[in-house]
Amino acid sequence: MQDNPCIAIFLDTMPQNRLPDPPQVAGIADDFKIVVEAAIIPISTNATRVNIAAKVAFPSSKGTLELSNTDPRVNPIVKFNYLASESDMEECIKMSQLLSRIAKSKSIAFFLGTSRQSKLMSTQDLKQFCRENVRTIYHYHGGCSVGSVVNRQYHVQGIKGLRVVDGSTFSKSPGTNPMATLLMLGRYEGIKILREREAKP
């Protein structure tokens, strides 16, 4: 089980009343290892903040997913082990430095209508900063991997008539929101199921 470590920061110093806006453009840095995007997110019924986030695209740290019992209504035990590997920590440090440079840029200051921010985050101990601020970007993957839990046709092994088609079957989730990929995969598998049914006498 894996999840991409993410660092997110608010760019504006005070909440404002802008229209919420999801990420429109993604930046890719460090030889495809870091993905950066920004959004205007609501924090109350009449206030928003400008948020910028980046994730490590190919984490090496792995976690675990275990069933606590056989009751499907009980949540499983999930542990992601964010930044457990030294390579992931090094990427998080680079990612934090990149976010700091972006936040202090003239372009961001112009967009926010404020002066350039001279200091946004502590640079004394970026490892500690990463440990304290790492979060999810909701691109979990690997908990239901092809060849282990499901076969290449996405059938759950050992259970008749059940398939899984979602991000848990991915071995990597390097880009931004994987929704389009999942919708395409779901449609493809749905068409296959319909054709299989039509072929039966």
N, C-alpha and C positions, 0 to 999 in steps of 0.2 A: 504494500500500500504506500502510495506517495502523494504528496501535495507540494505544489511550488511555493517556496518561501517568498513572502511579499513584504515590502516596506511601503507604507502609505503615509503621506504628510499633507496637512492643510497649508495652502499657499497664502490665503488671505488672512489678515490678522483679526478681522472682525466679520461675523456673519452678515450677509446681505440678502436682499430679496430678489434673486435672479430666478429665471426659469430653470428647473433641473434639466441637465443635459448629459446623456450617457457618453462614453468615450466614442469619438468619431475617427481619430487617427491614432495609430500606435507607432512608437519609436522602437527600433531594434538596435541594440548596441553590443559591443564586446563579442564580435563574431557570433551573433545570434544567441548569446547566452543570457542577455537581459532584455526584457520587454517592458516598455514604459507607456503609460497611458494616463490621461487626465479626464476628470468629469466634474460636473457641478451637481452636488448631491444635497438633498433636503436634510436638514437637521431638526426642523420643526414645521409647523403648518405655514409659517411665513418667513422662514429664513433658510438660506443655503450657504454652503461653503465650497470653495474650489479645492478639489482633492487631486493629488498626483500620486500614482502608485507604480511600482516596478516589481517584477518578479524574476526569480532565477528560472530560466527556461528548462534547463536539464539538470535537476537536482540529483545528487548521488546518494543523499541520505534516504533511507527507507524506514518505514514504520510497520506497524502490524494491525491486522483486523481479525478479531476473534469473536466468535459467538459466545455469549455468556451463558445461554441455555437454549433449549429447542423451541421456546415460545417466540414466534415471529413478531410479537408486539413489543418485545423487550429490545432495547437498543444494544447493538454490539459494542465491544470494547475496542476503541480506536486510539492508536498512538502514532503520530506522524514523525516524531524525532527530527523536528526542524533543525537545520544547521548542525547536525551531529557530525558530519564530515568536515574536514578542514577546507576542502575545495569549495563547499557550499558557503562556509563562513567567509572565505576570500571573495567570492562573488557578491555576497551581501555587503561587504565593505565597499567594493567597487560601486555597487548599486546605490548605496547611501551617499557616496561622494558625488555620483552622477546626479541624483535627485537634488542635492544641495546646490550644485552648479546650475541646474535648470531653474530652481526656485529663485536664485539670485540674478537671473538673466534680465536683460533689458526687455526682451519680448514678453516675459511674464509680468514684469512691472507695468508695461504698457497695457496689457490685457486687463490687469486688475485696476488700473488707474491709480497706482501708488508708486512711491519711490522704491528703488531696488532694496531688497532686504540684505543687510550685510551679514547677519548671522541667523541661521535657521535651526541648526542642530549642533550638538556638541561634537567636536572632532577629537576630543581628548582620548576617548576609548571607543572606537567604532565597533569593536567586537561586542562590548557591553551594550551599545546602542542597538545593535542588531538583535542581541538576545532579548532585550526588553521590549522591542517594538515589532518583532517578526509576527506576521499574521497570515491568515489564509487569503487566497484570491479565488477560492471556490473552484479550483480545477483539479479536484481529487481524481486519481486514476490508479489502476493496478490492483484494485480489490477484487476484481472478477475477471482476471486476465484470460485472454485466448490461449488455449492449450493447457490451462490449469483448471479453471472453474467452468469455462465454456469451450466448446470446440470451434472450429473455423466457420461453422454455420450459426454460431451464437446459441446453440442448444446448451442448456445447463446439463453437464455430464451426470448421468444417472437418474435424471428426472424427465419423464416423457411429457412433451407438449409445453415446455417452458423455455423461453429464450430471454436473454438479457442483451439489450442494445442501448448502452449509455456510456458515459465517460469512464466508468470503472473497468471497461474492457480494454482501454488504451494502455499501452506500455509507456508512452510518453505523452505529455500535453504541453508542447513547447510554445504555442502561439498565444493569442488573446482568447476571447470567449469561444469555446469550441461548439457553440450551439448550432451553427450552420453545418458543420461536419456531422454532428449527431442527427440533425434533421435529414440530411442527405442519406446517411447510413440507415436510419429508420425507414425512410421511404423505400430504399433499395431492398431491405429485408422484408418489408411489407409486400412489395410486388412479388418477391420470390415465394412468400407464403401463399399468396393468391394463386400464382401459377401452379404451385404444388397441389393445391386443392382442386384446381380445374383439371389437372392431369389425372386425378384419381377417378377410377370408374364408378 
